Amino acid sequence: MVWYAGREARPDVHPRVTMQILRHSQIAVTMNIYSEASAEATETALKRLGEQFI
């Protein structure tokens, strides 16, 4: 299942779906183990946020 979780930690798969498949009792477990914010994703999110205020 680790292979599945690693592949599924992406924007088009909701974290709760991965949580249920892996049978984690808390979303924090799934998020702490299988999620990571890349520098590129962080930069993109910040640009989008900034555009909302312009």
N, C-alpha and C positions, 0 to 999 in steps of 0.2 A: 503494500500500500504506500510505502514511502515514495516509490516511483510515481504513482498516481498523484499524490499530493504535490510533489515537486512540479509536475507537469501542469497541475491544475491551479497553481498559485499565479493566476493571471487575471487581468481585468474582466474577462468575459465569463468567469465562473465565480459566482457569489461565494464568499468564505463560508457561509452557513451550509451550503451544499457540500463543500469539502468536509466540514465538521461532521455532518451526518454520515457521509460515506466512511469516514475514519472512526466513527463512533466515539468522538470526543464528547465529554459531558459539558465542557465549557468552551466558548468561542475563543477565549484567551489562550487556551492550549494550542489550538490550530493556528492562530495569528502569531503567537510567539515562536512557533517552530517553523512554519511554512511560508511566512510572508516576509518580504524584503522590499524596501523602496530603493530603487536604483537612483543614481544621481540624475540620470536623464528623465526619469519619471517625475522626480521632485521638481526639476527645472521646468518641465512642461506644465505641471500643476500650478506652479507659481506664476508662470506667464499667463495662463488662463485666468487666474485670480486677479492679476494686475489689469488685464483687459476689461474686466467687469467694472473697474473703478475709473476707467478713462472715458 
